[in-house]
Amino acid sequence: MKPIDQRLTIVTIGVSNLQKLTAFYEDNFGWKKTTSSSAAITFFHLNGIELALFNREELAKDASVSAEGRGFKGDRKSTRLNSSHLGIS
């Protein structure tokens, strides 16, 4: 059997204020929404991976879990930026 390619194609993050966080990435990082974005979800193309921002309550509903999740969930979202993006020389 041929193994399946190992790749990560999309990361979806549930957010409490979609418009505010979308504007944060656009205004501070210069990221552009993809044409697949809508009022309900924002997509950013990041070097072969799509970052999706989705309403937290709707994402929890889709996953059949409570949106009131508390505590450490066993994951961390982070990004590495070149120092030039931070205004550091």
N, C-alpha and C positions, 0 to 999 in steps of 0.2 A: 504494500500500500504506500502510495506517495504521501509524504507528510504535508500538512497544510502549512502554507506560508505563515510565519509569525509576524504579525504587524498589528499596530494599534491605529485605528482609523478615525475614531471619534471619541471625545470625552464630553460628557454632558454634566453640567453643574446646575443644580437647583438654586435659584436666587430669589430673594424676597422682593427685589425691585429691578425688573428686567431693563427698563428704560434707563435707569440710573447707572447700572453696571455696564450696559452697552456703551453709554456715553463716556464712562470712565476709560474703557479700553480704546475707544476712538480718539478721545481728546488727549489722553496721556501717553499712549503707545503709538498712535497713528494707525491703528488697525482698521481695516475696512470690512464691513459686513458683506457676506456673499449674497448673491441674488436669491438664494434659497431662504434667506431670512424673512421673517414676517413679524406681525405685531405680537405673536405668541412665542416666537423663538428667534434667537440670534445665532448665526453661525459665523465664525471667523476661520479662515484657512491659515494654518500655521505649519509651514514646511512639511506638508504631507499628512498632517493631522488636523481634523476639524475640532474646534472648540465650540460646543453648543451651550448657550445660556438659556435656561428654561425656568418658568415659574416654579418655585419650590413646592407649592401645594399640588400643582398639576403633576410634577415629576413624582412626588410621593404617591399620589393617586395611581399613576401609571405603574408604579412598582408595588402597589398594594401594601404600602406601609404608612405609618403615621408621619405627617410633616413636622411633628413636634420633636423629632429626634434630638436627643441630648447626649453630651459626652463625646468621647473619642470614637470615631467610626472606623478606625483601622486604615485610614488613608490620609494622604496629604497632597494638596495641589500646590505646585510651585513652578516658577519659571526662572531660568538663568538669563540675565541680560548682560550684554556687552557693556562695560563701564561707560562707553560713550553715550548710551541711552539714558544714563542717569546723570549726565552732566559732570562726570568725574573724569579727570585726565590723568 
